[in-house]
Structure formats: structure tokens, C-alpha cells
Amino acid sequence: MSQACILAHFNHTSAVPNLIASEPTLSTIIIGIAIAFGFGAVHALSPGHGKTLVSAYFIGSQGTPQQAVLLGLTITFTHTLSIFILGVIALFASQYVLPEQSYPVLSLVSGLTIGIVGLSLLRKRLHSHSHFHSHSHAHKPTSLSSLVKLGIAGGLIPCPSALVMLLSAVALHQISYGLFLVGGFSLGLASVLVILGVIAIYARQWLERLPQTDQVLQKLSILSAIVIMVIGIGITCVSITTSL
């Protein structure tokens, strides 16, 4: 991918501001990271599976704010790493593999992982529901493994704007600045998802304090698992049809 092609894509992408046009100073780096953080937050609020995935997971489980932060950090790390990997592919292996050819593969892996986690949650919660009367006060702690898997799957599909941001910085010989921008973008995305997760956690805790809501919460946990599984199936189907 040539420098001219990268810059043309960068200028054409309305979601990414011109953060790296001039030589960065400490103040411009801080401002650039703040703007990238904001764009990451806006990206998290745009249509997609991330918000629904996080909300459905925590509304259906007895999670904690610390687990919401862990999910956000996992998404941030995975999202940043996936952008770096695609950036390396674009810079050094574009004659063999184009970055856009990797998106269906990443989407397929992400969709399958989310679907498997959703199916596992559904199986466990159905089992818990079948023993509801004999274990009506039993707690269902959030599984750390399923939490990490969802975080990895949720961050596996990189935002094209963030990738263009990194490649443009490389083309302008400002690699370190580009890494900071991508990190800020990923943090902005994860911060919104963490906030949504915390809201879902406290919403469930509020429901738990209401009288005679045990059966409602049981059904809500099953419904949330179904939603997660459907999201995974949807992402998988879209990735397959895109690659055809």
C-alpha cells in the first residue's frame, strides 16, 4: 500500500480527523489522544454489536464493576493488537494478503467465539433455571473465562478508521504518535462499553431488590444468553456472506 493511497483513504474517511498533519508536540499529542479517545467513544455508540453484547452479558449475570472494567481492558487490548497486526500486514505483506481480506476472517472468529460463549451461558442458565425452586437463593457468579472470551471476541474486529489512522501515521513517519492515537481510540471505545456494563450491573442489582422478581431475573438471564448467541450467529453469517 503506497503512501499516496494511504493518505487518500485517510482524507476520504470522515470519521477520522486530521490529527497528524503537522509535526507533533507534547500539546498536540495530548490533544490528538483526547480527540482519538472521543472518536473511539463515538464509535462505541454507533450501530454495532458491542453495546448489546456487553449489556446483555451483565444484565443476565451477577457481575461486578471490577468485571466490567476487566471486560473493557480486554476489549481495549484485543482491539489495539488487531489494529497493529493488520497494520503490519498492510505495510509488509500487502502483496500477499490485503488487510480488507482479513476482516471476514476476524469477523468469523469473533462471531463463532461469541456464539459459543452465548450457547455455553444458555446451557448453564437453563440448568440453573431447572433447579430454581431448590436453589432459589443460589448465586450465579460471572465466569471469568467467558468474560475474557467475550472481551477478546468483542475487540477482535478493528475499526477501519483506527487502522487508517495508524497507517497514515506510519506513512508520515510518525509511528509512535500513531500508536498513541490508536491506543486513545481503543480506550475511548472501551470506556463507553465499561460504563454501559456498569449501568447494566446496577440495573440488575436494582431489580434484585424489588419484591418477587426472582423468576423475572431467571428469565432475563436466559434471554440475555440467547441475545449473545444470536449476535454471534449474526456476525458469523455476515462474515460468511461477505467472503463469498
N, C-alpha and C positions, 0 to 999 in steps of 0.2 A: 504494500500500500504506500503510495508515494505521499510526500509531504503536501503537495497541492491537493491531492484527493482528500486527505485528512482534513485540511483546512476548509475545503469546500463543504464537506459533510458537517464540520463544526459550525460554519456560518449558516448552514441551512437548518440546523437544529435549533428551533426556537426555545426549547426547554433549557438550554444551557447558555448562560450569559457569557460575554466576552471577558473572562476572568484573567486571561494570561496573555493579553496583547502586549503588555509592556514588561520591562524588567522588574521582577518582584522585589519589594522591600518588606521590612517587617510589618509595616502597617497594611500594605496591600495583601500580604499573605494572610493576616488576621481577618481582613475584610473578605478576602476571597473564600476562606474557610467558612466564615459566617454565611456568606451567600450560598455556597455549596450545601451547607447544613440546611438552609431554608429550602433549597430546591429538593433535597432529599426528603424533607418533611412533606412538601407538596406532592412529591412522587408517591409517598406512602398513603396520602389521602386521595390520590387519583384512583379510578376504577381498577380493580385487581383483586387477587385472592388473599393478599396479606392481611388486610383488616379483618375480613370474615374469618380467616383461619385462626388468628390469634384470639379474637373474641369468642369464637365457637369453642376453642380449646379450654379457655379459662372459665367461661360461663358454665361449662359442663363438668368441671373438676374443682376440687378444693385446693386451688393453687394459692400461692403467697406472692406478695410484691417482689420478694427476692427472686422467685422463679420467673416472674415477668421480666426482671432485669436480665437474668441469665438467658432467657429466650432472645431478648433484644441484642445482647452481646454476641450470641451465636449467629444471629442473622447478620449482624454487622461484619463479623469476621469472615463468614462464608461469602457474603456479597462482595466484600473488598477483595478477597482471594480470587473469586471467579473473574472479577474485572481484570486483575493483574494477569491471570493465566491467559485470558482472551487477548489482552494487550500484547503479551509475549508472542502469542500465535500470530497476531496481526503484523508484528514487526519482524519476526524472524522465520515464520513458516507460512506466510501468506501465499507463496507459490504452490504449497501443497494443500493447506487447509485454510479456507476463508473463515473469519470469525462468525459471520452470519450462518455458516453451516453448522456451527457448534450449538446455536441456540435451540434447535429442535431436540438435540441430544440432551442438553441440560434440562430442558423442559420435560422430556420424557423421564429422566431420572428423578426430577423433582416431583412430578405427578405420581409416579409409582411409589415413591417414598411416602408422600402424603396419604395416598390411598391405603397403603399397608398399615401406616400408623392409625388411620381412621378405622380400618377394619379391626385392628387389634383393640382399640378403645371400645368399639361397638361390642365386640365379643366379651370383654371384661365387664362392661356396664350392663349388658344383658344378663350375664351371670350374677352380678350384684343385685339386679332387679328381681331375679327369680328367688333370691334369698332375702328379699326386702323385709318381710314380716318377722323373720327370725333374727335379722341383723339391722333393725331399723335405725340404730344409732351408731352403726359402724362407719368409720371414716374411710374415704377412698383417696388416699394421698396421690398427688400428681407424680406420675412416673418420670424419673429423671431422664431415662433413656428415650422415652417418647418425646419429652420436651426438647432434648438436644436434636433428635431426628427431625422434628418439625422445624427447628431453627435452621438446621442445615438445608432442608428442602426449601424453606421459605426464602433463604438468601442465595440459593444456587443460581437463580436466573438473574443475570445482571441487567441493570438498566442501560439501554444503548447510549443514552445521553452521558452517563458516567464513563462509559468506555471511550466515547468520542472525546470527552474532557481529558482523559489520560493520554490518549494518542496525540491529541493536539499539543499537550504539554511536552511530550517526547519530541514531536516534530519541531517545536520551538526551543529545544534543548533546555527545558525546564522540568526535568523528570521529578526532582524532589518536590517541587511545587505541585505538580500533577498528583503525586501520591498523597499530599496533604489534602488536596481538593477532593479526591476520591474518598479518603477517609472521612472528611467532613460530610460528604454526601451520604455515605453509609450510616454515619452516626445520626444524621437527621432523619433518615428513613426508620432506623431502629428506635429512636426516641419516641416517635409517634406510635409505633407498634407497642412499645412498653407502656405508654400512657393508656392506650386502648385496653391492653391486658390488665392493668391495674384497675381500670374502670369496671371491666367485666368481673374481676375478682371481688371487688366491693359490692357490685350489684348482686352477685350470688350470696355474699355474706348477709346483705340486707334481706334477701328473700328467705334465708335460713332463719332469720329472727321473726318472721311472720308466722302466725299460727296455722297449723295444718297445711304446711307446704312440702312435706316430705315426699309425697307422691309426685307433686309437680316438679320438684328438683330431680327426682329419679328419671322422670320422662324427659326433662330438659337435658340431662346428661346424655341420655341415649340419642336425643335429637341432635345434639352438638356433635356427637361422634359420626352420625350419619352425614351431617353437613361437611365435616372434614373429609370423609370418604368420597363424597360427591365432588368436592373440589379437586381431590386427587384424580378421580376418574376424568373430570372435565379437562384438566391440564394435560393428562395423558392423551386423550382423544385429539385435542387441538394440536399437540406436538406431532402426533402420527399423521394427521391430515396435512399439516404444514410441510412435513418432509416428503410427502408423496408428489 
